[in-house]
Amino acid sequence: MFEGADDTTESRMSATARRRDLDRFYDLLHDLERRVGGPRKLKHCTGYMQWPDRGVYVFLEPGETRSATGRPRVTRVGTHAVSAGSSTSLWDRLKQHYGTGSGSSDHPHGGNHRGSVYRKRVGEAIIEKHDLHDDYPDWDERWSSIDRDRAEVRDEEYILERRVSAYIREQPFLWVDVDDEPGADSDRAYIEQNAIALLSNFEDRTIDPRSDGWLGTYSRSREIRASGLWNVNHVAEAYDPDFLDLLEAALDDTTSP
């Protein structure tokens, strides 16, 4: 009995600490909003804007709010260039989520979900929600495993790619400038991993629960459905609260593009 009571006390203390760290995380995002003039939407962004070379970004989905404050909650955390030698920039990664522009000759306002896990996961959820499996049989497949003409498959998937683009481009997002060298041990990777772990509601750690209407509830991924994030990696991990100090320091280097 006493062991169980100790476990319960430890659990409550852990939940209290996590709620405190979540509050600090969102306070930092609020400060970041003021620094950059508010969140952006990808539909209003271009590569001509003065984006930092490297950074971490978070998407705040309309209609998804924190239970205590009613402010928008984060539903996706990401970064880039976490492999040694990678030259991918922050805008390169955001552009992959954005998709193709209006000037694309083949598939305007479409995109390539095989180059963006975020697009892939959103598309999966749309397929599940609207029972479109017969319409998009190859959505989860890599090009190397598809025994059909690539142009034919791209044409078939175009309508769904447009729907994914429309969804993602409406998501407000923020970014923080973290310009260190590419690598798995980079500050960007450390911030991304720990932010995901902090925000995740996986395995009955629910604070700021997702709404019943969130598209991610239709995801094929249990990690997405349970965590309330469009992330799969790191959602079941413990977080290191020290990452918040690093995130706070990075805010000083972040300016509006």
N, C-alpha and C positions, 0 to 999 in steps of 0.2 A: 504494500500500500504506500509506504513511504517512498519507494522508488518511483512509483507512478506519480505521486505528488511532486517529487523533484522534477520529473520529466515535464509535468504540466507547467510548473513554475518556470523552468528553462524555456519552454515553448512560448510562454507569455512574454518573458523578457526578450526573446528573440524577435517576436512580433512587434514589441514596442520599439526596439532598436531599428528594425526595418522600416517601420512607419516614420520614425524620426529621420532616417536617411532618405527615405522617399520625399519627405517634405523638403529636406535640404536640396535634393536633386532638382525638384521642381522650382524651388526658389532660385536656383542657379539658372534654370531655363528662363525664368521670368526676367532675371537680370540680363540674360543674353538677348531676349526680345528687345529690351530697351536699347541695347548697344547696337543692334543691327537694324532697328526700325521696324521690328515686327517679323513674324514668320513670312516666308514666301510660298508661292505655289509654283510647281514646275511649269504650268501652262503660261506663266508670266516670265520665265527665265530663259536666258540664252548663254552661250559660251562667251559672248563678248563682255559679260559682266565680270567684275574683278573678284573672282573666286580665289580663295587660298589654294595653293598647290595641293595641300594635303589636309585632311580633317576628318571629323566624325559628324554624322548627321542623325537627326531624329525626325520622324514623321508623327504629326499630331492629328489624329483622324477626326473630322467633323462628326458630331453626335456621340463621340466617346469622351466621357468626362470622369474626373476624379470624384469619388464618392463624397469626400469631405468638403471640397472647395467648389466643385462644379466647373473647374477649369479643364481645358482639353488634356487628355492623357496621351502619352506616347504609345504608339502601336507598332513602331518599327525603329530599330537602331541599326546603323550600318557604318562601315568605313571602307577603305580600299588600300591597295598596295601593302598587304601584309605578308607578301612573299619577297624574299631578298632579291633585289635587282628589278623589282616591278617599277614601271614608270607611269602607272595609271594615276591620273589626277582626280581630285574631288569632282570636278565637273564631268570628267570621263564617266565616273560611276553614276552620277545623277542623270547623265544623258542616256545611259543604258536603261534606267527606269523610265525616263521620259518617253523613249521610243523615237519614231520618225516624225519629222516636221511636215508642215503643209506642202512644202516644196518637193517632197519625195515623189518621184515619177511613178513608182510601182505601188507603194502602199502608204499614202499620206495618213498621218495620225495613227499609224500602226505601231509596230515594234518587233522586237525579237526576244521572246521569253526565254530562249535558250542562252541568252547572254545576260539575263537578270533573274536571279532567284526570286526576287520580290514580284516581278511580273509573272513568273511561273506559278507562284503560290496563289496570287490573286486570281489568275485564270483558272486554276484548279477549283477554287471555291465557287467561281461563277458557274463552271460546268456542273458541280455538284448541286448547287442551289437550283439551277434551272433544268437539270437532267439533260445535259447536252453531250453525253458520252458518245453517242453515235455520230454526232456532228464533228467531234474533235478527237478521233481515236489515237492520234499521235502526239497529243499535247505533252505527255510526260516522257516522250522518247528523245534520246539524243540522235543527232543526224546520222551517226554511224550505225545506228540500229534500225533506221527507217529504209526499207527496201522499195522506195518510190522516188519519183522525180522531186527534187527539192523545191523547184518553182511551183509545182502542183500543190505540195503540202503548204507552202507559204500562202498561196492563194486561198486555200481552204481555211486556213487559220486567221486570215486577215480580219474578218468581222470581230472575232473574239479579241484579237490584238488591239483593235480600236476600242473595245469596251474596257480592256485593261488600262489602256492609255488614259481614257476619260476618267477612270476611277483614280488612278495614281496622281494624275496632274491636278486633281482637286484637293489633295492632301497637303495642308500647311506643313512646312518643315523648317527646322532650324539647323544650323551648322556651327561648329566650333573649329577654329584654326589650330591644328596640332601638326606642325611641320617637322616631323622627325623622319629618320631614314626608314625605308620600307623593311619590314621584317615581322616575324611572328612575335617578337619581344618588343615591338614598338609601343610607344605610349598610346597610339591610336588603337591598337589591338587590345591593350589593357583596359582602356576606357570603354571600348565597345563591349567587351566580354563582361565586364563587371556591371555596366549599365543594364545589359540584358538580364543578368542574374538578379539584380536588384528589382527590376520592374516585373519580372516574371511571376505569375500566379500559379505556376505548375505545382502539382502535388499538394493541393489544399493549403496554399499559402496566400489565400485571397485577400488582397487589399486593392482598392480601386478596380472592382471586377468589370469585365467587359459587359456590354449590353447584350440582351438577347438578339437584337437586330444586327449586331456586328457581322459583316460578311465572313470574317474568319471562323465563325461558328460552323460554317459549311466546309471548312478545310478537311482534306483527307488526313492531315497531320494531327495526331493527338497533341503534340507539343504546341502547335499553334492554337488549337481549340482551348486547351487548358491554361496556357500561359497568358492569353490575351494579347499576344504579339505576333507579328508576321515574321517571327524568327524561330528557328529550330535549334540551332546550336546555342549552348550555354544556358538554356532556360531551366535546366534542372540543377545547375551548379550553385554553390555558395558564392557570395560576393565579398570582395575586400573593400570595406568602407573608405580606405585610404585613396581610392580612385577619385573620390569627390574632391579631395584637395588638389589633385592634378587637374581635374576638370575646371575647378575654380581658377587656378592659375592660368589655364589656357584661355579663359575669357578675356584676359587683358590683351591678347594678341588678335582678337577677333573683331573685325570691322565690317561695315556694310559693303556689299559689292556694288 
